[in-house]
């Protein structure tokens, strides 16, 4: 896991997407055959499902914006109880 964390974020996302698409495709194709009492690997269907899952994952990761981070300066922030409106932590003003 340390090796994965040392890679750039884009490469980490690509490798995670590859793993999700490969394992997701195998499970999606094999699960119905196991339920039917057989154990069949249809590599064409696995390949197509994997590509579709990988593209969906990468599309979601690279198209949606990153979450917004709000930085709070503790020296300028007070914590107030929602119900009583009492100051719990004073900013020191």
C-alpha positions in Angstrom: 0.0 0.0 0.0 2.9 2.4 0.6 3.9 2.0 -3.1 0.5 3.1 -4.2 0.5 6.1 -1.9 3.9 7.2 -3.2 2.5 7.5 -6.8 0.9 10.7 -8.1 -2.9 11.0 -7.5 -3.8 10.5 -11.2 -1.8 7.3 -11.4 -3.4 6.1 -8.1 -6.9 6.8 -9.6 -6.0 5.0 -12.8 -4.7 1.9 -11.0 -7.8 1.9 -8.6 -10.0 2.2 -11.7 -8.2 -0.7 -13.4 -8.6 -2.9 -10.3 -12.3 -2.1 -9.9 -13.0 -2.7 -13.6 -11.2 -6.1 -13.6 -12.6 -7.5 -10.4 -16.0 -6.0 -11.0 -16.2 -7.5 -14.5 -15.2 -10.9 -13.3 -17.7 -10.9 -10.5 -20.5 -9.5 -12.7 -20.0 -12.3 -15.3 -19.2 -15.2 -13.0 -21.9 -14.6 -10.4 -24.9 -15.5 -12.6 -23.2 -18.7 -13.8 -22.4 -19.8 -10.3 -26.1 -19.2 -9.3 -27.1 -21.4 -12.2 -24.8 -24.2 -10.9 -22.0 -23.8 -13.5 -18.7 -22.1 -13.5 -18.1 -20.5 -16.9 -15.6 -17.8 -17.9 -16.8 -15.9 -21.0 -13.8 -13.8 -21.6 -15.4 -11.6 -24.2 -18.2 -10.6 -21.9 -15.7 -10.1 -19.0 -13.5 -7.9 -21.2 -16.4 -5.7 -22.4 -17.8 -5.4 -18.9 -14.4 -4.5 -17.5 -13.9 -1.8 -20.1 -17.3 -0.3 -19.5 -16.8 -0.4 -15.7 -13.3 1.2 -16.0 -14.6 4.0 -18.2 -17.5 4.7 -15.9 -15.2 4.9 -12.9 -12.6 7.0 -14.6 -15.3 9.3 -16.0 -16.8 9.8 -12.6 -13.4 10.5 -11.0 -12.0 12.9 -13.6 -15.2 14.7 -14.5 -16.6 15.5 -11.1 -14.8 18.4 -9.2 -12.8 17.7 -6.1 -14.5 18.4 -2.8 -14.2 21.9 -1.5 -11.9 22.4 1.5 -12.6 25.2 3.9 -9.8 26.3 6.1 -10.8 27.7 9.5 -8.5 30.0 11.5 -9.0 28.9 15.2 -7.9 32.4 16.4 -10.9 33.9 14.6 -13.5 31.2 15.3 -15.9 30.7 18.2 -17.9 27.6 18.8 -21.5 28.3 19.9 -24.0 25.7 21.2 -26.8 25.4 18.7 -29.6 25.1 21.3 -28.5 27.4 24.0 -26.5 29.9 21.9 -23.9 29.7 24.6 -20.3 30.3 23.6 -18.4 27.0 24.1 -15.0 28.0 22.8 -14.2 31.7 22.5 -11.9 32.9 19.7 -10.1 35.1 22.2 -11.1 38.4 20.6 
